[in-house]
Amino acid sequence: MIAERQVTILNTLGLHVRPSALVAGKASEFRSTVAVLKDGQAVNAKSSIDLLTLAAVVGTRLTIRAQGEDAQAAVAAVAGLIEGKFGEE
C-alpha cells in the first residue's frame, strides 16, 4: 500500500533540528518506508540529517509518502506533526 499527503510548513522556524528529529522519530515508529519530498527531491523521513537537507522554511510545501502495511498511519502521524507546528507555537 502507498499513501501520500501534501503539507505546508507552518511554524516560523521551519524544519530545523528539533522538528527534524521529531519527524524522524515518529516515522521510525512505523514499518513502512517513509519519505518526504520537496521540489522533486526525496529524502528518508527516518533520518533527521536527510530531512535537514531539504532546507524547508515556513511556507514550504512538502509531500509525505509512505509504502508498506502501515503507510496510511505513518503519513497521518508525520503530517500531524507538521500541521501541528511541531508543538512549537
Residue pairs with C-beta under 8 A, 6 or more apart in sequence:
1 67
1 68
1 69
1 71
1 72
2 65
2 66
2 67
2 71
3 65
3 66
3 67
3 71
3 72
3 74
3 75
4 63
4 64
4 65
4 66
4 75
5 63
5 64
5 75
5 76
5 79
6 61
6 62
6 63
6 64
7 61
7 62
7 63
7 64
7 79
7 82
7 83
8 59
8 60
8 61
8 62
8 82
9 15
9 56
9 57
9 58
9 59
9 60
9 62
9 82
10 58
10 82
10 83
10 85
11 19
11 58
11 85
11 86
11 88
11 89
12 58
12 88
12 89
13 19
13 58
13 88
14 55
14 56
14 57
14 58
14 60
15 23
15 51
15 52
15 54
15 55
15 56
15 57
15 60
16 52
17 48
17 52
18 86
18 88
19 81
19 82
19 86
19 88
20 48
20 49
20 51
20 52
21 48
22 81
22 86
23 36
23 45
23 48
23 51
23 78
23 81
23 82
24 45
24 46
24 47
24 48
24 51
26 77
26 78
26 81
27 34
27 45
27 46
27 74
27 77
27 78
28 46
29 74
29 77
30 66
30 68
30 70
30 71
30 73
30 74
30 77
31 68
31 69
31 70
32 66
32 67
32 68
32 69
32 70
32 71
32 74
33 44
33 66
33 67
33 68
34 44
34 45
34 46
34 64
34 65
34 66
34 74
34 75
34 78
35 42
35 43
35 44
35 45
35 64
35 65
35 66
36 42
36 43
36 45
36 51
36 54
36 62
36 63
36 64
36 65
36 78
37 43
37 62
37 63
37 64
37 65
38 54
38 56
38 60
38 61
38 62
38 63
41 53
41 54
42 65
43 50
43 51
43 53
43 54
44 50
45 51
45 64
45 78
54 60
54 62
56 62
62 82
64 75
64 78
64 79
64 82
65 75
66 72
66 74
66 75
66 78
68 74
